Amino acid sequence: MLSLGLAISFLAVAVAATPTDDARLVAQLDRDYQAAVRDNDIATINRILADDFVLVTGRGQTFNKKDILDEARANPTYERQDEEAGTQTVRVWGDTAVVTALLWCKGVRDGKPFDYRLWFSDTYVRTKDGWKYAFGQASLPLPKST
């Protein structure tokens, strides 16, 4: 009976989440996703991405969930994949949230080093399984500051 009471309490808290609570949760989820990409953490990437996920890069390339998972399995690419402190904003509209931040990417791809920053917007949707990362759009790499 105690477990039923705990389950009902949890459900009540989940249903009563405020936009501020949702924003905090999605903000952390997005940071967790960036860390998972950096660390090639396949299980976390798979858990966070929606099955119909799409990423569009500033160069017009598109990637789906399978592409992202295959890349993570094949290539430890990133030394850095971190949001710049203080740049993240999260906006919540009901069951949709958009995260925008400046991202620092550094690593080696196809034997060539890279080190750049770019802006991104990640769209999360609330599903029966919780928040899922459904769509991402990334800018071109920003010019190096002098």
N, C-alpha and C positions, 0 to 999 in steps of 0.2 A: 504494500500500500504506500510505503514511503517513496518508492521509486515512481509510482504513478503521480504522487504529489509533486515530486521534483520535475517530472516531465511536463506536467501542467504549468508549473511555475516557469520553466524554461520557455515553453511555448508562449506564455503571456508576455514575458520579457521580449522575445523575438518579435511578436506582433506589435508590441508597444514601442519598438525602437524609434527614436526621433531622427530627423534628418542629420542632426549633429552626431548622434551615435553611428548612423550609417556612414557619414563622411569619415569619421575616425577609423571605422572598420575597413572601408575601401582604401583609405590612404595607406594603412598598414599592409593590406593585401597587395597593393601595387608595389610597395617597397619589397615585400616578400617575393613578388614575381621577378623584379629586377635582380635581386640577390640570387634567385634560382637560376636565372639565365647566366649570370656571371659564374656560378658554381656548377653549371651543367647538372642541376638537380631535376632530373627527368620527372620524378614523382610529383614534385611541387608544381612544376610547369604544367603537367597534365591535369592536376587537380584544379588549378586556377583558370586555365583556358576553357572557354566554351567550346563545345564540339564543332560549332560552325564559325569559329574564330577566323578573322581576317586582319592582316596587317598590311598597310600601304605605306611604302617608304617615299621619301622626298624625290627619289628617282623614278617613281611610278611602278616599282616592283610590288607584287602582291605575294603574300605568304599565308598559308592556312595552318591549322594546328599540326597537321602531319608534318609539314615542312619545318616548323619550329622544333618539334620533337626530334625529327631526323637529324637536323643540324646539331642539336645539343648532344645527341648520341654519337655523332661522327667526329665532332671537332670541339675540343676545349679551346674556345676562341677568346674569351674575355678575361683580362686581368682586372679591368674595372668595368662596371655597369651599374653606376650609382647616380641617384638623383642628387643634384646639387642642393645642399642645405638651404632651406628658406625659399625655394622656388616652387614647391608643390602647392597646387590649389586643387580642391575637390568641390565639385558642385553636385548636389543631389536633387533630382526631380522624381519623386515617387520611387519607382523601381528601376531607375536609371541613374547612373553616376558617371561623371567625367572627371578624370584626373589629368592635370596638365603640369608639366615640370620640365626643367632643364636637366638633361641626362649627359653624364660624362662616360664615354665609351673608350676603352683602351684595350688593345690586345694584338693578336696576329690572326690574319685570315688569308688562306692560300699562300702562306709563307711570307706575307707582307705585313709589317707592323702598321697599326693605325692608332690614332689618338685624337679624338674630336669631341665636341659637344653638339647636341642638337635638342630642339624642343620636340615634345611629343604630347599627344592627347590620347588617353586610353579610356574607352567606354566600357563600363561594367553594367550588367543587368542582374537584377535579383531573380533567381530561379527557385524552384522547389528545393534545390540542393545548396542554396546560398548564393552569394554574389559570384558571378563569373565574368572574366575578361572576354568581351565579345568582339571588340573592334579597336584597332590601334592605328594611328597615323603619326608618322615621324617626319620632321623637316629634313631638309638637306643638312649636312654638317655645317656648322657655323664657321665663319672665317676665324682664323686664329687671331687672338688679341695681341697687340704689339706692346 
